[in-house]
Amino acid sequence: MKIGWINKQKAKRLSDIPQTKEFVSLEEILIIANAPTTNITERRTKAACILMFVSGMRIGALVTLPLKAIDIENRTILQYPSLGVHTKNYKPGKTFLFPIPEIIEKLKEWDEEVRSILSEDGFWFAPLSPETGEIDTKNTKLNDTRVALLRKNMVSWFQKNGIPYHSPHKFRHGHVHYGQSHAKNQADYKAVSQNVMHSSTGITDQFYSNMDDEMKKNRIDSMFS
């Protein structure tokens, strides 16, 4: 056996503390939904955060979503590439918003505001004019900076309001956790999985639904109460 090969080997670090995955909780999204906004950029940012949580959609899909693809009243989103929505692997799917009235109402406020200005072909994550700071009705083209822009807006607004920052994907994690915590049977679990457009519940379990110890304890206690 070569000494050089032996020297390159590293012992696997062992830890008694299991790693849990970060996600946005219901308590946190309620704080976000009720945080103050002072301009249209902040209102758009708040609405985007709420939509990511109640829909579980990816940020790339959200910033490319046309108004005609979203129906807040019926809690339905058409994540269809044929409508211009950028989904992972160009996969089409219909997504349903979780019925959480107190934050759905906040979502409606932005939806009504942007619909009063743009046509059905306009973007729900409405482009803003650099000159006026208001919704730009002439900007109908996508660009590659929209995802980075939303991330930047989130960092700035969270910091301003003293809210701990979570990346956009952690809202998707929160959607799965919240949905599965309300699931009563395997069919419910499957519905949550398909709502985030996974091909199987195994993918959802592997990457999105690790429970922390408190959640695990509460779940077990509820099984026997």
C-alpha positions, 0 to 999 in steps of 0.5 A: 500500500502506498504511503501517499495514498494513506496520507490523503485519507481523512477520517470522517468527523463524527458528531453527536448532534444531528444536522437539521435543515433550515426552513421558514416556519408559520410563525416566521411567515406571519411576522414577515406578512405583518412587517411594515412596508414603506414603498412599492419595492418592499410591498413586492418583496413581502408579497413574493415571500408570502407566495413562495411559502403558500405555494412552495414554488421556486424563485425562478418560477415566481419572477417569471409568473404572468398575471394570467397564470395566478388566481388568488381567489381560487388559490391556483397557480399555473406553472406552465412553461407555455405561459413563460414560467421558468420551471425546473426542467421545463416541467408543467404543473398546477400549484395550489396555495395553502389556505392560510387566510391571514397571509392570503389576504396580504397576498391579495393586496399586492395582486390587486395593486399590480392588476390595476396597472398591468395587463394579464400578460404583465409579470406578477413580480412587476418590473419597476422603473429606475426613474420613477420607482413605480411599476414600469408598464412598458417593460414586458421582457424578462432579464437574467437579473430578476432572481438576483434582484429579489434576493437583494430586496429580501436581504435589504428589507429583512435587515431593515425590519430586524427579521432573520434572513432566509434564502428563497428556497427555505420558503419552499422548505417551509411550505413542505414542512407546514403541509406535512405537519397537517397531513393525516394520511399518505394521500395527504403527504403525496398531495404536498409532494405533488404540489411542489412538483416532485415526481415522488414522495421519496424526493420530498422526504429526502430533501425537504422534510427532515424534522427537528427534535421538537417537531418529531416529539410533537408528532409522536405525542399527537399520534397517541393523544 
